[in-house]
Amino acid sequence: MTPPEFEPRDGERLHELSHDNLSKANRSDHGAPTFDTGTTIVAIAAADGVVMAADQRASVGGKFTTNKNAEKISRVHPTAALAISGSVGPAQNLVRSLRAETSLYESRRDERMSMRALSQTAGHLVRGLPVAPILGGVDDEGGRVYELDGGGSVMATEYAAGGSGMQVAYGVLERRFDPGAELDRATDTAVAAVEAASERDTASGNGVTVATVTDEGVEIEGYDETGDAGGADTAGGEVA
């Protein structure tokens, strides 16, 4: 079944993004660009939130490892995070822009942006960029997962995988996904999907970063290949 594409409700029409006039010349309206997606990212909507996971390897074309502690999941909203595959520079700019837009929305309306509105804002910002994000978050309607791409599409789904290891990750997700699972069980599934992809995909590896998103906030923690925690980051870090 093809997930529906969502349009914002009348009460959630987005203001013009502050950087629109500066960025239009650098953006394309004609489909997603081609690029290497050397990574594995996954997101799962659970009964009480969303779990996101990503490997920690940054590489050049999947052939040379440049960083073994890359943070590929970042908080972009008080109760939402973005997992990135693709080019690092544009990904960092996307995270910063999305954080700025959610903050501006909240200051103007005195309320948090819903996940529906946040997904449409992210879809606008990612258009034309060489990145393929997955957005996960929680609002009054519960946990939500959205697949985005450089063509500007926004697709709602219960679980998603991205990057060069996505085929292996999807095999695990298809087998183990449970729509009524609690966060702990969903976390085990997400980590298993990334670890399985890391076994076969040379561009993925060096441990797993896990983000747990609930109505209380976003908690991000990295684990090395032995399973030892590398420290929690409740604020969410920049894409490395």
C-alpha positions as CSV (number, residue, x, y, z in Angstrom):
1,M,0.0,0.0,0.0
2,T,1.4,3.4,-0.9
3,P,1.4,5.8,2.0
4,P,-0.6,9.0,1.4
5,E,1.0,12.4,0.8
6,F,-0.1,14.9,3.3
7,E,-0.9,18.6,2.7
8,P,-1.1,21.0,5.7
9,R,-4.6,21.8,7.0
10,D,-5.9,25.3,6.6
11,G,-4.9,26.2,10.1
12,E,-1.4,24.9,9.5
13,R,-0.5,26.8,6.3
14,L,3.1,27.6,6.4
15,H,4.5,31.1,6.3
16,E,7.0,31.8,3.5
17,L,10.4,30.4,4.6
18,S,12.8,33.2,5.6
19,H,15.6,32.0,3.3
20,D,13.4,31.4,0.2
21,N,14.5,34.4,-1.9
22,L,18.2,33.5,-1.2
23,S,17.9,29.8,-2.1
24,K,15.6,29.6,-5.1
25,A,18.4,30.0,-7.6
26,N,20.3,27.1,-6.0
27,R,17.3,24.7,-5.9
28,S,15.8,22.4,-8.6
29,D,12.2,21.7,-9.2
30,H,12.9,18.7,-11.4
31,G,13.3,15.6,-9.3
32,A,15.9,14.4,-6.8
33,P,19.6,14.7,-7.6
34,T,21.8,11.6,-7.8
35,F,24.4,11.1,-5.1
36,D,26.0,8.4,-2.9
37,T,24.0,7.5,0.2
38,G,26.8,5.7,2.1
39,T,25.0,5.0,5.3
40,T,22.1,3.1,6.9
41,I,19.3,5.0,8.7
42,V,16.0,3.6,10.0
43,A,12.9,4.9,11.8
44,I,10.0,3.1,13.4
45,A,6.7,4.5,14.8
46,A,6.0,2.7,18.1
47,A,3.0,2.7,20.4
48,D,4.4,5.4,22.6
49,G,6.8,7.3,20.4
50,V,9.3,6.9,17.6
51,V,12.7,5.2,17.4
52,M,15.4,6.2,15.0
53,A,18.8,4.5,14.4
54,A,21.8,5.1,12.2
55,D,25.3,3.7,11.7
56,Q,28.3,5.9,12.7
57,R,30.6,5.6,9.7
58,A,31.3,8.5,7.4
59,S,33.1,7.5,4.2
60,V,34.2,8.8,0.8
61,G,32.2,6.9,-1.8
62,G,31.9,3.9,0.6
63,K,35.6,3.1,-0.1
64,F,37.5,5.0,2.6
65,T,36.3,5.7,6.2
66,T,36.8,9.3,7.2
67,N,35.0,9.3,10.6
68,K,34.0,6.5,12.9
69,N,31.8,8.6,15.2
70,A,29.5,10.4,12.8
71,E,26.3,11.7,14.3
72,K,23.6,11.1,11.6
73,I,20.5,11.9,13.7
74,S,19.8,15.4,15.0
75,R,17.0,17.0,17.0
76,V,15.2,19.5,14.9
77,H,12.1,20.2,17.1
78,P,11.3,19.7,20.8
79,T,9.8,16.3,19.9
80,A,11.2,15.4,16.5
81,A,14.5,14.3,15.0
82,L,15.9,14.0,11.5
83,A,18.1,11.1,10.2
84,I,20.3,12.0,7.3
85,S,21.9,10.1,4.4
86,G,23.7,12.0,1.7
87,S,26.2,14.9,1.5
88,V,27.4,16.2,4.9
89,G,27.5,19.9,4.2
90,P,23.9,20.2,2.8
91,A,22.7,17.9,5.6
92,Q,24.2,20.2,8.2
93,N,22.5,23.3,6.6
94,L,19.2,21.4,6.4
95,V,19.3,20.6,10.1
96,R,20.1,24.2,11.0
97,S,17.4,25.6,8.7
98,L,14.8,23.3,10.0
99,R,15.6,24.1,13.6
100,A,15.4,27.8,12.8
101,E,12.0,27.4,11.1
102,T,10.5,25.4,14.0
103,S,11.7,28.0,16.5
104,L,10.3,30.9,14.4
105,Y,7.0,29.1,14.1
106,E,6.7,28.6,17.8
107,S,7.7,32.2,18.6
108,R,5.1,33.6,16.1
109,R,2.2,31.3,17.0
110,D,3.0,30.5,20.7
111,E,2.6,26.8,20.0
112,R,4.7,23.9,18.7
113,M,4.6,23.0,15.0
114,S,2.6,19.8,14.5
115,M,4.3,16.9,12.8
116,R,2.2,17.4,9.7
117,A,3.4,21.0,9.4
118,L,6.9,20.1,10.3
119,S,7.1,17.4,7.6
120,Q,5.8,19.9,4.9
121,T,8.4,22.4,6.0
122,A,11.2,19.8,5.8
123,G,9.9,18.7,2.4
124,H,10.2,22.3,1.2
125,L,13.7,22.8,2.6
126,V,15.1,19.5,1.3
127,R,14.0,20.1,-2.3
128,G,17.0,20.1,-4.6
129,L,19.5,19.0,-2.0
130,P,21.7,15.9,-2.3
131,V,20.3,14.3,0.9
132,A,17.6,11.7,1.7
133,P,16.3,12.3,5.2
134,I,13.9,10.4,7.4
135,L,11.8,12.5,9.8
136,G,10.4,11.1,13.0
137,G,8.5,12.8,15.8
138,V,5.6,12.9,18.2
139,D,2.7,15.3,18.5
140,D,-0.9,15.2,19.8
141,E,-1.7,12.5,17.2
142,G,1.1,10.2,18.3
143,G,4.3,9.0,16.7
144,R,4.9,9.8,13.0
145,V,7.6,8.8,10.4
146,Y,8.1,10.6,7.1
147,E,10.3,9.8,4.1
148,L,11.7,12.8,2.3
149,D,13.8,13.3,-0.8
150,G,15.4,15.9,-2.9
151,G,12.4,16.1,-5.2
152,G,10.4,17.6,-2.3
153,S,8.1,14.6,-1.7
154,V,6.8,13.9,1.8
155,M,5.6,10.3,2.4
156,A,4.1,9.1,5.7
157,T,4.8,5.6,6.7
158,E,5.0,3.3,9.8
159,Y,8.7,2.5,9.3
160,A,11.4,3.5,6.9
161,A,15.0,2.8,5.9
162,G,17.5,4.8,3.8
163,G,21.0,4.9,2.6
164,S,23.2,2.3,0.9
165,G,22.3,-0.3,3.5
166,M,18.6,0.1,3.1
167,Q,17.8,-3.1,1.3
168,V,19.3,-5.2,4.1
169,A,17.7,-3.0,6.7
170,Y,14.2,-3.3,5.1
171,G,14.6,-7.1,5.2
172,V,14.9,-6.9,9.0
173,L,12.1,-4.3,9.3
174,E,9.7,-6.3,7.2
175,R,10.2,-9.4,9.3
176,R,10.2,-7.8,12.8
177,F,8.0,-4.7,12.6
178,D,5.1,-4.8,15.0
179,P,2.7,-1.8,14.8
180,G,1.7,-2.2,18.5
181,A,5.2,-2.6,19.9
182,E,6.5,-0.5,22.8
183,L,9.6,1.6,22.5
184,D,12.0,-1.0,23.9
185,R,10.9,-3.6,21.3
186,A,11.0,-1.1,18.5
187,T,14.5,-0.1,19.6
188,D,15.7,-3.7,19.4
189,T,14.3,-3.9,15.8
190,A,15.8,-0.6,14.7
191,V,19.2,-1.5,16.0
192,A,19.0,-5.0,14.5
193,A,18.2,-3.5,11.1
194,V,21.3,-1.2,11.2
195,E,23.6,-3.9,12.5
196,A,22.5,-6.3,9.7
197,A,23.1,-3.7,7.1
198,S,26.5,-2.9,8.6
199,E,27.5,-6.6,8.1
200,R,26.9,-6.4,4.3
201,D,27.3,-2.7,3.4
202,T,30.9,-1.5,3.3
203,A,29.7,2.2,3.7
204,S,27.9,1.4,7.0
205,G,29.4,0.4,10.4
206,N,31.3,1.5,13.5
207,G,28.4,1.2,15.9
208,V,24.8,2.5,16.1
209,T,23.3,5.9,17.1
210,V,19.8,5.5,18.6
211,A,17.3,8.4,19.0
212,T,14.2,7.8,21.2
213,V,11.5,10.4,20.6
214,T,8.5,10.8,23.0
215,D,6.2,13.6,24.0
216,E,8.8,14.4,26.6
217,G,11.6,15.1,24.1
218,V,14.4,13.6,22.1
219,E,17.2,11.5,23.6
220,I,20.1,10.5,21.4
221,E,22.8,8.0,22.4
222,G,25.6,6.3,20.5
223,Y,26.8,2.7,21.0
224,D,30.1,1.4,19.6
225,E,30.5,-2.0,18.0
226,T,30.8,-3.7,21.4
227,G,27.5,-2.3,22.5
228,D,29.0,0.2,25.0
229,A,27.3,3.6,25.2
230,G,29.2,6.6,24.0
231,G,27.1,9.1,25.9
232,A,23.6,10.5,25.8
233,D,22.8,13.8,24.0
234,T,19.3,14.9,25.0
235,A,19.7,18.1,22.9
236,G,20.6,16.4,19.7
237,G,23.9,17.0,17.9
238,E,24.9,18.3,14.5
239,V,25.2,15.9,11.7
240,A,28.9,14.9,11.6
